[in-house]
């Protein structure tokens, strides 16, 4: 599979209602935790709190997904508190692909920053650091792109994860502005 990644911006159309959601930490596969522990990660808890599409989500989520170019979407609001960490990994997307009937080769993730960057907030995808974002900035990547996130700051980090299929019009647009997709070599995550 060709790995693609893109950064962009959507005009924020949201308020701060997401801060009132009931965020819940979901279990991480033990096989992933074992790999991270072997690499020296000693945290008692990996990941942040989630509020997903099983709950009511604001109508503006569909608007944002459409602006990015994703359809057939699942949404997860994600809150990382101080010292929450997700070491480098590749998402499995098993639930999304089962529920929505989408093949992994057509699965993409957009991570939308709901607030301006704050010290200690971090995202990395395919070995590239992302900081200093503004509310509405987003990172978009294909299913097999390694990524990591953390919060070593003192304020929560709020994002919206949108998982969906990338519209053909966006593929064509990315091809035009990048003279082909952004191709990345395999990233060593072992």
Secondary structure by P-SEA (a helix, b strand, c coil): cbbbbbbbcccccccccccccbbbbbbccaaaaaaaaaaccccccccccccccccccccaaaaaaaaaccccbbbbbbbbcccccccbbbbcaaaaaaaaccccccbbbbbbbcccccccccccccccccccccccccccccccccbbbbbcccbbbbbbbbbccccaaaaaaaaaaacccccccccccc
